[in-house]
Amino acid sequence: MAKRKQNWGKTPWTVSFRSQTTALPDHVDFAVVGGGFTGLSAAAWLARLAPKKSVLLLEAALLGNGASGRTGGMVLAQSAAGDLAGLGDVLRGYRRILNGLGVEADLDLPGVWEVARGGKSMEGKKVRPLKRSPIDWSDSGRVRAVGKVPGGTVDPGKVLSGLAQAAVKFGAQIVEGAEVLKIEYSNPLRLHVRPKVKGRRKEQIVTARKVLLATNAGSLDLAAKLYEAKESAEPKLTFAVATARLTTKQIDALGMNSAQPFYTVDFPYLWGRKLKDGGMIFGSGLVPAFGKTLRDGARMYHSTASRVKEVWSGLEKFDVRRGEAAERLRSLEQRVRRLHPALKQVRFTHRWGGPILITKNFVPTFRRHPKNGNVLVLGGFSGHGVALSVYLGHKAAQHFVGRYALPTWHSR
Ligand SMILES: Cc1cc2nc3c(=O)[nH]c(=O)nc-3n(C[C@H](O)[C@H](O)[C@H](O)COP(=O)(O)OP(=O)(O)OC[C@H]3O[C@@H](n4cnc5c(N)ncnc54)[C@H](O)[C@@H]3O)c2cc1C
């Protein structure tokens, strides 16, 4: 992944943290693979909870390269599968975790609008427009608020940077441009790492007592045995655009002067939020990863490691400026312009896409690797991972230091 420049577009946030160019250690107590919200939260908490142990986070490209840097930053309660046994209060936990690590992330939890056109949600539940819906738009029908659920927004760039700073402050080592190519499931575990450090491109072995795989939709082959044996997972793409700053009049006309983000509970999917600078983000639904190897992505559940690898490499190559991806973005822009007269002439400043890992029944993966119990796999939040990834990353760290028993969600 580190070798190829990605063209997944630009987001309106920035990650201010960049790792120092340091040599890879030969051995660590804990290795975390993947520098998104999950991996960074786990690394920061491992370093904090076990100050005498060594913690190494390996990120193939730059922190935030996956979904975390390209997300919408809408903070949601529970999981994509709703509440799960023993999950606890995700929003409360999220706030506490960020505060506990000193992460300043513009977290705001005023609630989230659920919006719809018709009388039924995608799950077949009856819905009715609120009497005083602040939202009244047009998108395949009249779109109005049908309810409000707990949640809000965050600045994803600040979360990533803050978590990384906290991890380093507590003693973890973060290495960007270090791709884990393979893991030998021995004891200790042997990670084959390709570093992108100047003058050092040769594969190196790092041994680790325990490993957290937090690669989400990337490198599914590392966790493939798990997905083959226990559950299926499907990487998909989703797209988003950000508008230029809107005037107060435009924001008022859109009913967006409260800072509440929104998502549709019926199809076609549309979600969005206000930005601190006065612009807005709008995002569309999931599409199968496209490209030559991925035509059948929508129907495919992974059965072999090589197939999984093939899917990821297609996903990795997609370019938002061309072909089907560019088409999707253009059609999203058109949809936004038609939503409301206040948006007719709106200018777009950012366009991007990102990967989402959809799991069976939308239940996140949080379990031991079948090949070696010292490897934990955490990911697959099915597009509902901004708060949950950080929250469960903390729990993964607690598990490694013997303070948390893994959940039983997968046995249902
Ligand atoms: C456009 C978009 C909008 C979204 N909007 C929302 C939203 O509003 N609310 C919400 O709750 N969720 C949303 N999501 C989902 C949410 O962003 C994700 O669930 C969350 O960011 C997942 O974090 P993660 O750390 O598990 O994975 P990622 O952020 O994907 O991190 C995985 C990391 O692993 C690295 N990696 C992969 N393979 C290797 C390897 N072999 N070696 C080393 N590193 C490797 C990748 O480079 C990547 O940085 C959205 C996602 C997208 C794409």
The ligand as an SDF file (V2000), in Angstrom:
LIG
                    3D

 53 58  0  0  0  0  0  0  0  0999 V2000
  -16.6690    8.3570    3.3570 C   0  0  0  0  0  0  0  0  0  0  0  0
  -16.8860    7.7120    4.7060 C   0  0  0  0  0  0  0  0  0  0  0  0
  -17.7510    8.3110    5.5960 C   0  0  0  0  0  0  0  0  0  0  0  0
  -17.9610    7.7280    6.8440 C   0  0  0  0  0  0  0  0  0  0  0  0
  -18.7790    8.3800    7.6980 N   0  0  0  0  0  0  0  0  0  0  0  0
  -18.9770    7.8730    8.9340 C   0  0  0  0  0  0  0  0  0  0  0  0
  -19.7480    8.6030    9.8730 C   0  0  0  0  0  0  0  0  0  0  0  0
  -20.1830    9.7350    9.6140 O   0  0  0  0  0  0  0  0  0  0  0  0
  -19.9570    8.0420   11.0920 N   0  0  0  0  0  0  0  0  0  0  0  0
  -19.4500    6.8110   11.4240 C   0  0  0  0  0  0  0  0  0  0  0  0
  -19.6780    6.3450   12.5580 O   0  0  0  0  0  0  0  0  0  0  0  0
  -18.6680    6.1200   10.5580 N   0  0  0  0  0  0  0  0  0  0  0  0
  -18.4040    6.6230    9.3350 C   0  0  0  0  0  0  0  0  0  0  0  0
  -17.5710    5.9700    8.4780 N   0  0  0  0  0  0  0  0  0  0  0  0
  -16.9000    4.7450    8.9470 C   0  0  0  0  0  0  0  0  0  0  0  0
  -15.7330    5.0760    9.8880 C   0  0  0  0  0  0  0  0  0  0  0  0
  -14.9710    6.1260    9.3460 O   0  0  0  0  0  0  0  0  0  0  0  0
  -14.8760    3.8120   10.0770 C   0  0  0  0  0  0  0  0  0  0  0  0
  -15.6840    2.8080   10.6580 O   0  0  0  0  0  0  0  0  0  0  0  0
  -13.6590    4.0180   10.9620 C   0  0  0  0  0  0  0  0  0  0  0  0
  -12.9020    5.1240   10.5350 O   0  0  0  0  0  0  0  0  0  0  0  0
  -12.7960    2.7570   10.9410 C   0  0  0  0  0  0  0  0  0  0  0  0
  -11.5740    2.9990   11.5870 O   0  0  0  0  0  0  0  0  0  0  0  0
  -10.4420    1.8940   11.6000 P   0  0  0  0  0  0  0  0  0  0  0  0
   -9.2990    2.4310   12.3500 O   0  0  0  0  0  0  0  0  0  0  0  0
  -11.0170    0.6050   12.0710 O   0  0  0  0  0  0  0  0  0  0  0  0
  -10.0710    1.6340   10.0850 O   0  0  0  0  0  0  0  0  0  0  0  0
   -9.2800    2.5510    9.0460 P   0  0  0  0  0  0  0  0  0  0  0  0
   -9.4200    3.9620    9.3400 O   0  0  0  0  0  0  0  0  0  0  0  0
   -9.6990    2.0860    7.6960 O   0  0  0  0  0  0  0  0  0  0  0  0
   -7.7700    2.1850    9.3240 O   0  0  0  0  0  0  0  0  0  0  0  0
   -7.1260    1.0380    8.8480 C   0  0  0  0  0  0  0  0  0  0  0  0
   -5.6690    1.4240    8.6020 C   0  0  0  0  0  0  0  0  0  0  0  0
   -4.9070    0.2260    8.4050 O   0  0  0  0  0  0  0  0  0  0  0  0
   -3.8960    0.5220    7.4470 C   0  0  0  0  0  0  0  0  0  0  0  0
   -3.4350   -0.7500    6.9000 N   0  0  0  0  0  0  0  0  0  0  0  0
   -4.1150   -1.5960    6.0890 C   0  0  0  0  0  0  0  0  0  0  0  0
   -3.3510   -2.6710    5.7970 N   0  0  0  0  0  0  0  0  0  0  0  0
   -2.1750   -2.5000    6.4490 C   0  0  0  0  0  0  0  0  0  0  0  0
   -0.9730   -3.2820    6.5410 C   0  0  0  0  0  0  0  0  0  0  0  0
   -0.8540   -4.4400    5.8980 N   0  0  0  0  0  0  0  0  0  0  0  0
    0.0540   -2.8210    7.2990 N   0  0  0  0  0  0  0  0  0  0  0  0
   -0.0680   -1.6420    7.9760 C   0  0  0  0  0  0  0  0  0  0  0  0
   -1.1830   -0.8500    7.9070 N   0  0  0  0  0  0  0  0  0  0  0  0
   -2.2130   -1.2870    7.1500 C   0  0  0  0  0  0  0  0  0  0  0  0
   -4.6130    1.4130    6.4380 C   0  0  0  0  0  0  0  0  0  0  0  0
   -3.6880    2.1670    5.6690 O   0  0  0  0  0  0  0  0  0  0  0  0
   -5.4800    2.2760    7.3520 C   0  0  0  0  0  0  0  0  0  0  0  0
   -4.8380    3.4850    7.7150 O   0  0  0  0  0  0  0  0  0  0  0  0
  -17.3060    6.5140    7.2100 C   0  0  0  0  0  0  0  0  0  0  0  0
  -16.4310    5.9210    6.3060 C   0  0  0  0  0  0  0  0  0  0  0  0
  -16.2060    6.4980    5.0660 C   0  0  0  0  0  0  0  0  0  0  0  0
  -15.2420    5.8590    4.1300 C   0  0  0  0  0  0  0  0  0  0  0  0
  1  2  1  0
  2  3  1  0
  2 52  2  0
  3  4  2  0
  4  5  1  0
  4 50  1  0
  5  6  2  0
  6  7  1  0
  6 13  1  0
  7  8  2  0
  7  9  1  0
  9 10  1  0
 10 11  2  0
 10 12  1  0
 12 13  2  0
 13 14  1  0
 14 15  1  0
 14 50  1  0
 15 16  1  0
 16 17  1  0
 16 18  1  0
 18 19  1  0
 18 20  1  0
 20 21  1  0
 20 22  1  0
 22 23  1  0
 23 24  1  0
 24 25  2  0
 24 26  1  0
 24 27  1  0
 27 28  1  0
 28 29  2  0
 28 30  1  0
 28 31  1  0
 31 32  1  0
 32 33  1  0
 33 34  1  0
 33 48  1  0
 34 35  1  0
 35 36  1  0
 35 46  1  0
 36 37  1  0
 36 45  1  0
 37 38  2  0
 38 39  1  0
 39 40  1  0
 39 45  2  0
 40 41  1  0
 40 42  2  0
 42 43  1  0
 43 44  2  0
 44 45  1  0
 46 47  1  0
 46 48  1  0
 48 49  1  0
 50 51  2  0
 51 52  1  0
 52 53  1  0
M  END
$$$$
